[in-house]
Amino acid sequence: MVPVLEVAAGIGEVDHTTVKDMCVCVARIDQAERDLSERGLMVTAERGTVKNGAATIASQYRTQLARYIRELGLSPSSRAAITAPDTDDEDDSDIWD
């Protein structure tokens, strides 16, 4: 995933920790979704039928994943907000002039 993001989103070495944490979020969402698929949204517990805790966990990880997607510029709207620096090739003078 990282090599693709380096080219597609322009992430660098400094972003690798964030990308790794984002991958953990995706893995945990997958794990929670598997549990929801196997056991359902409602499960039987000591106190009767209750909401499967995996639904809450998946929701929390999705919220965090959305933040990472925004921060790394991986959504169409976040990419649109990024502006390229002005590269004026005509001005080759010294930056201190």
C-alpha positions as CSV (number, residue, x, y, z in Angstrom):
1,M,0.0,0.0,0.0
2,V,2.8,2.5,0.9
3,P,4.5,2.4,-2.5
4,V,1.2,3.2,-4.2
5,L,0.5,6.0,-1.8
6,E,4.0,7.5,-2.3
7,V,3.2,7.9,-6.0
8,A,-0.5,8.6,-5.9
9,A,-0.8,10.8,-2.8
10,G,2.8,12.0,-2.5
11,I,3.3,10.7,1.0
12,G,6.9,10.5,2.2
13,E,9.0,8.8,4.8
14,V,7.6,11.1,7.6
15,D,4.0,9.8,6.8
16,H,4.8,6.0,7.2
17,T,3.8,5.9,10.8
18,T,0.5,7.5,10.0
19,V,-0.1,5.1,7.1
20,K,0.8,2.1,9.3
21,D,-1.8,3.2,11.9
22,M,-4.3,3.7,9.1
23,C,-3.6,0.1,8.0
24,V,-4.3,-1.1,11.5
25,C,-7.6,0.8,11.4
26,V,-8.6,-1.0,8.2
27,A,-7.6,-4.4,9.6
28,R,-9.6,-3.8,12.8
29,I,-12.6,-2.6,10.8
30,D,-12.4,-5.9,8.7
31,Q,-12.2,-7.9,11.9
32,A,-15.2,-6.2,13.4
33,E,-17.2,-6.6,10.2
34,R,-16.3,-10.3,10.2
35,D,-17.7,-10.6,13.7
36,L,-20.8,-8.8,12.7
37,S,-21.3,-11.1,9.7
38,E,-20.8,-14.2,11.9
39,R,-22.7,-13.2,15.0
40,G,-25.0,-10.5,13.8
41,L,-25.8,-7.0,15.1
42,M,-27.6,-8.3,18.1
43,V,-26.1,-11.0,20.4
44,T,-27.2,-12.9,23.4
45,A,-25.4,-12.0,26.6
46,E,-25.9,-12.4,30.3
47,R,-28.6,-9.7,30.3
48,G,-30.4,-10.9,27.3
49,T,-30.1,-9.7,23.7
50,V,-27.8,-6.7,23.3
51,K,-26.0,-4.8,20.6
52,N,-22.8,-6.5,19.3
53,G,-19.9,-4.5,20.6
54,A,-18.2,-5.0,17.3
55,A,-20.6,-2.4,15.8
56,T,-19.4,0.3,18.1
57,I,-15.8,-0.6,17.6
58,A,-16.2,-0.6,13.8
59,S,-17.8,2.9,14.0
60,Q,-15.0,4.3,16.1
61,Y,-12.3,2.9,13.8
62,R,-14.2,4.3,10.8
63,T,-14.2,7.8,12.4
64,Q,-10.4,7.5,12.9
65,L,-9.9,6.2,9.3
66,A,-11.8,9.2,7.9
67,R,-9.3,11.4,9.7
68,Y,-6.3,9.6,8.3
69,I,-7.9,9.7,4.8
70,R,-8.4,13.5,5.1
71,E,-4.9,14.1,6.6
72,L,-3.1,12.1,3.9
73,G,-5.1,13.6,1.1
74,L,-6.6,10.3,0.0
75,S,-10.2,11.5,-0.6
76,P,-11.2,13.5,-3.7
77,S,-12.3,16.5,-1.6
78,S,-9.0,16.6,0.3
79,R,-7.0,16.3,-2.9
80,A,-8.9,19.1,-4.4
81,A,-8.0,21.3,-1.5
82,I,-4.3,20.8,-2.1
83,T,-2.7,23.4,-4.3
84,A,0.6,23.0,-6.0
85,P,3.3,25.5,-5.3
86,D,3.8,28.2,-7.9
87,T,6.8,27.2,-10.0
88,D,7.8,30.4,-11.8
89,D,10.7,29.3,-14.1
90,E,11.3,32.8,-15.3
91,D,12.7,33.9,-11.9
92,D,16.1,32.2,-11.7
93,S,17.5,34.9,-9.5
94,D,19.0,34.3,-6.1
95,I,16.4,33.9,-3.4
96,W,18.2,36.6,-1.3
97,D,17.9,39.3,-4.0
